[in-house]
Amino acid sequence: MYPVYGFGGKNVISPFNKVSHCFALNGDIFKPEVQGIQGVAAVYQHAIAKIDLSGPTYFAPILSYVRGYCI
């Protein structure tokens, strides 16, 4: 199981139309894991259709979140 996150993206189907600097690619921030490398590839492929890449890119929010997740 692998937790998979995205950052610096805007959800194009969300009514909020806001850039997020830390989000789970499977849509569940509390359980972001997917199974195996095939799961990682599938969740990225699915997300690319719903996320517009956006800047600026801030690494601090996702690094802080992942650090807390791993401790």
N, CA, C and O of each residue as an XYZ file, in Angstrom:
284
protein
N       0.848     -1.176      0.000
C       0.000      0.000      0.000
C       0.898      1.245      0.000
O       1.881      1.323      0.737
N       0.531      2.211     -0.846
C       1.304      3.448     -0.980
C       0.382      4.654     -0.837
O      -0.637      4.731     -1.524
N       0.723      5.609      0.052
C      -0.033      6.861      0.071
C       0.407      7.713     -1.125
O       1.602      7.866     -1.378
N      -0.560      8.262     -1.852
C      -0.242      9.020     -3.067
C      -0.904     10.397     -2.978
O      -2.122     10.513     -2.845
N      -0.079     11.423     -3.055
C      -0.546     12.800     -2.923
C      -0.237     13.607     -4.172
O       0.639     13.262     -4.966
N      -0.975     14.677     -4.318
C      -0.719     15.648     -5.361
C      -0.552     17.017     -4.721
O      -0.898     17.215     -3.557
N      -0.024     17.950     -5.483
C       0.156     19.312     -4.988
C       0.189     20.256     -6.176
O       0.553     19.873     -7.288
N      -0.200     21.500     -5.917
C      -0.164     22.516     -6.973
C      -1.163     22.263     -8.077
O      -0.880     22.525     -9.246
N      -2.336     21.752     -7.717
C      -3.354     21.467     -8.717
C      -4.696     22.072     -8.356
O      -4.982     22.362     -7.194
N      -5.507     22.254     -9.379
C      -6.840     22.801     -9.202
C      -7.837     21.760     -9.711
O      -7.758     21.327    -10.860
N      -8.775     21.364     -8.849
C      -9.790     20.387     -9.218
C     -10.780     21.047    -10.177
O     -11.509     21.964     -9.797
N     -10.798     20.577    -11.411
C     -11.623     21.231    -12.434
C     -13.102     20.894    -12.306
O     -13.932     21.565    -12.920
N     -13.458     19.876    -11.526
C     -14.885     19.555    -11.356
C     -15.417     20.049    -10.016
O     -16.600     19.878     -9.721
N     -14.561     20.656     -9.204
C     -14.969     21.179     -7.909
C     -15.613     22.552     -8.075
O     -15.164     23.353     -8.895
N     -16.656     22.826     -7.307
C     -17.264     24.158     -7.378
C     -16.394     25.237     -6.751
O     -16.640     26.425     -6.958
N     -15.369     24.837     -5.980
C     -14.524     25.808     -5.288
C     -13.473     26.429     -6.194
O     -13.034     27.552     -5.946
N     -13.055     25.711     -7.253
C     -12.106     26.232     -8.240
C     -10.877     26.853     -7.582
O     -10.475     27.966     -7.921
N     -10.286     26.122     -6.638
C      -9.183     26.622     -5.831
C      -7.969     25.715     -5.978
O      -8.116     24.498     -6.094
N      -6.771     26.296     -5.975
C      -5.534     25.519     -6.030
C      -5.295     24.882     -4.668
O      -5.434     25.530     -3.631
N      -4.933     23.600     -4.688
C      -4.589     22.896     -3.458
C      -3.119     22.509     -3.503
O      -2.606     22.086     -4.538
N      -2.452     22.659     -2.370
C      -1.038     22.326     -2.294
C      -0.803     21.019     -1.549
O       0.341     20.664     -1.265
N      -1.879     20.299     -1.231
C      -1.769     18.983     -0.603
C      -3.116     18.277     -0.709
O      -4.080     18.669     -0.051
N      -3.180     17.245     -1.530
C      -4.418     16.476     -1.648
C      -4.093     15.029     -1.982
O      -3.095     14.733     -2.639
N      -4.955     14.138     -1.517
C      -4.797     12.716     -1.815
C      -5.339     12.468     -3.218
O      -6.450     12.890     -3.540
N      -4.574     11.800     -4.035
C      -5.015     11.575     -5.413
C      -6.203     10.628     -5.504
O      -6.924     10.643     -6.501
N      -6.422      9.804     -4.481
C      -7.590      8.929     -4.509
C      -8.827      9.627     -3.943
O      -9.909      9.042     -3.923
N      -8.678     10.874     -3.483
C      -9.809     11.649     -2.990
C     -10.064     11.513     -1.502
O     -10.946     12.195     -0.980
N      -9.328     10.662     -0.793
C      -9.545     10.445      0.637
C      -8.286     10.821      1.412
O      -7.372     10.007      1.541
N      -8.233     12.038      1.924
C      -7.041     12.530      2.618
C      -6.751     11.727      3.880
O      -5.605     11.692      4.330
N      -7.764     11.077      4.465
C      -7.572     10.288      5.675
C      -7.111      8.862      5.388
O      -6.599      8.184      6.279
N      -7.288      8.410      4.160
C      -6.825      7.074      3.748
C      -6.337      7.177      2.297
O      -7.027      6.739      1.376
N      -5.145      7.756      2.094
C      -4.660      8.051      0.750
C      -3.960      6.879      0.049
O      -3.426      7.044     -1.048
N      -3.962      5.708      0.673
C      -3.216      4.583      0.122
C      -3.904      3.944     -1.077
O      -5.130      3.876     -1.162
N      -3.074      3.484     -1.990
C      -3.530      2.660     -3.117
C      -2.654      1.407     -3.114
O      -1.571      1.393     -2.528
N      -3.132      0.373     -3.769
C      -2.422     -0.899     -3.743
C      -1.475     -1.050     -4.926
O      -1.894     -1.012     -6.083
N      -0.201     -1.220     -4.622
C       0.805     -1.529     -5.629
C       1.109     -0.404     -6.600
O       0.475      0.651     -6.602
N       2.105     -0.676     -7.422
C       2.529      0.288     -8.434
C       1.422      0.504     -9.464
O       1.269      1.612     -9.978
N       0.659     -0.523     -9.767
C      -0.462     -0.377    -10.697
C      -1.496      0.587    -10.129
O      -2.094      1.366    -10.872
N      -1.710      0.539     -8.815
C      -2.634      1.473     -8.168
C      -2.146      2.898     -8.240
O      -2.932      3.820     -8.456
N      -0.839      3.087     -8.060
C      -0.243      4.425     -8.165
C      -0.451      4.969     -9.577
O      -0.891      6.106     -9.749
N      -0.139      4.167    -10.575
C      -0.304      4.597    -11.970
C      -1.762      4.896    -12.282
O      -2.064      5.878    -12.961
N      -2.659      4.067    -11.795
C      -4.094      4.252    -12.075
C      -4.633      5.523    -11.435
O      -5.401      6.254    -12.060
N      -4.235      5.794    -10.186
C      -4.756      6.981     -9.513
C      -4.203      8.261    -10.151
O      -4.915      9.262    -10.230
N      -2.953      8.244    -10.603
C      -2.408      9.399    -11.320
C      -3.139      9.604    -12.647
O      -3.477     10.732    -13.007
N      -3.377      8.530    -13.355
C      -4.068      8.628    -14.644
C      -5.495      9.159    -14.459
O      -5.967      9.972    -15.254
N      -6.166      8.703    -13.426
C      -7.532      9.165    -13.141
C      -7.528     10.640    -12.731
O      -8.395     11.406    -13.151
N      -6.551     11.033    -11.912
C      -6.496     12.408    -11.411
C      -6.159     13.407    -12.508
O      -6.631     14.543    -12.470
N      -5.356     13.008    -13.476
C      -4.924     13.948    -14.514
C      -6.117     14.476    -15.318
O      -6.051     15.568    -15.882
N      -7.203     13.703    -15.369
C      -8.409     14.145    -16.071
C      -9.208     15.153    -15.253
O     -10.018     15.894    -15.810
N      -8.989     15.192    -13.917
C      -9.777     16.062    -13.047
C      -8.991     17.225    -12.464
O      -9.567     18.109    -11.830
N      -7.690     17.231    -12.673
C      -6.840     18.247    -12.056
C      -6.131     19.068    -13.130
O      -5.549     18.517    -14.065
N      -6.188     20.384    -12.985
C      -5.387     21.277    -13.817
C      -4.143     21.646    -13.022
O      -4.245     22.087    -11.877
N      -2.972     21.469    -13.619
C      -1.751     21.876    -12.951
C      -1.742     23.391    -12.848
O      -2.104     24.091    -13.794
N      -1.328     23.888    -11.700
C      -1.416     25.316    -11.453
C      -0.227     25.764    -10.610
O       0.343     24.966     -9.865
N       0.134     26.986    -10.720
C       1.239     27.512     -9.939
C       0.776     28.672     -9.100
O      -0.362     29.117     -9.244
N       1.598     29.160     -8.253
C       2.941     28.677     -7.991
C       2.899     27.367     -7.215
O       1.881     27.015     -6.618
N       4.010     26.659     -7.234
C       4.107     25.397     -6.518
C       4.746     25.641     -5.161
O       5.850     26.177     -5.060
N       4.030     25.239     -4.123
C       4.533     25.330     -2.760
C       4.724     23.920     -2.223
O       3.761     23.162     -2.110
N       5.955     23.567     -1.892
C       6.252     22.236     -1.384
C       6.005     22.111      0.115
O       5.740     21.009      0.595
N       6.083     23.195      0.863
C       5.991     23.138      2.324
C       4.702     22.473      2.821
O       4.784     21.639      3.723
N       3.522     22.792      2.289
C       2.309     22.158      2.817
C       2.312     20.634      2.686
O       1.937     19.935      3.627
N       2.724     20.121      1.548
C       2.694     18.668      1.375
C       3.805     17.997      2.177
O       3.602     16.908      2.715
N       4.976     18.629      2.265
C       6.056     18.052      3.060
C       5.681     18.011      4.541
O       5.968     17.024      5.220
N       5.052     19.053      5.046
C       4.611     19.069      6.435
C       3.558     17.997      6.689
O       3.601     17.310      7.709
N       2.622     17.854      5.771
C       1.563     16.860      5.947
C       2.130     15.448      5.927
O       1.797     14.635      6.789
N       2.973     15.151      4.965
C       3.547     13.810      4.850
C       4.442     13.497      6.035
O       4.455     12.364      6.516
N       5.185     14.476      6.509
C       6.014     14.267      7.707
C       5.143     13.861      8.882
O       5.514     12.951      9.622
N       4.010     14.496      9.078
C       3.077     14.144     10.158
C       2.427     12.779      9.939
O       2.137     12.062     10.896
N       2.205     12.433      8.695
C       1.593     11.139      8.359
C       2.544      9.991      8.675
O       2.111      8.925      9.113
N       3.804     10.202      8.457
C       4.804      9.127      8.600
C       5.274      8.947     10.039
O       5.857      7.913     10.365
N       5.038      9.912     10.894
C       5.538      9.827     12.284
C       4.609      8.982     13.119
O       4.853      8.789     14.310
